[in-house]
């Protein structure tokens, strides 16, 4: 069974996605979208955290 999600996208956005998905280089559009979503979720989780200092970095610099 194939799960589908309905989204309220503008016709121009649908055309752009379809154009990208139909090219040889991006037949794996599903994988690309999932990787982007994973990255966005990680950014969202890390958004409220304090930036970590790299080892050897001084605050007084």
NORDA-V356819 format. One record per residue. N is the residue number from 1. RES is the residue in one letter. PSI is psi in radians with two decimals (999 if undefined). OMEGA is omega in whole degrees, 0 to 359 (none if undefined). Layout:
BEGIN
<<N,RES,PSI,OMEGA> <N,RES,PSI,OMEGA>>
END
This chain:
BEGIN
<<1,X,2.36,180> <2,X,2.18,176> <3,X,2.39,178> <4,X,2.57,178> <5,X,2.29,177> <6,X,2.29,179> <7,X,2.64,177> <8,X,1.48,180> <9,X,2.55,177> <10,X,2.67,179> <11,X,-0.62,180> <12,X,-0.63,177> <13,X,-0.75,178> <14,X,-0.75,179> <15,X,-0.73,180> <16,X,-0.80,179> <17,X,-0.77,180> <18,X,-0.69,179> <19,X,-0.72,178> <20,X,-0.79,184> <21,X,-0.43,184> <22,X,-0.10,180> <23,X,2.67,182> <24,X,-0.72,185> <25,X,-0.37,185> <26,X,0.59,177> <27,X,-0.38,178> <28,X,0.70,183> <29,X,-0.61,180> <30,X,-0.77,179> <31,X,-0.74,180> <32,X,-0.78,180> <33,X,-0.75,179> <34,X,-0.68,177> <35,X,-0.72,178> <36,X,-0.75,179> <37,X,-0.71,177> <38,X,-0.77,179> <39,X,-0.71,179> <40,X,-0.70,179> <41,X,-0.70,179> <42,X,-0.74,177> <43,X,-0.71,180> <44,X,-0.73,179> <45,X,-0.69,185> <46,X,-0.10,187> <47,X,-0.74,184> <48,X,0.01,183> <49,X,2.68,175> <50,X,2.46,176> <51,X,2.39,181> <52,X,2.41,178> <53,X,2.47,175> <54,X,2.67,181> <55,X,2.30,179> <56,X,0.01,180> <57,X,2.36,179> <58,X,2.49,176> <59,X,-0.46,185> <60,X,-0.02,182> <61,X,999,none>>
END
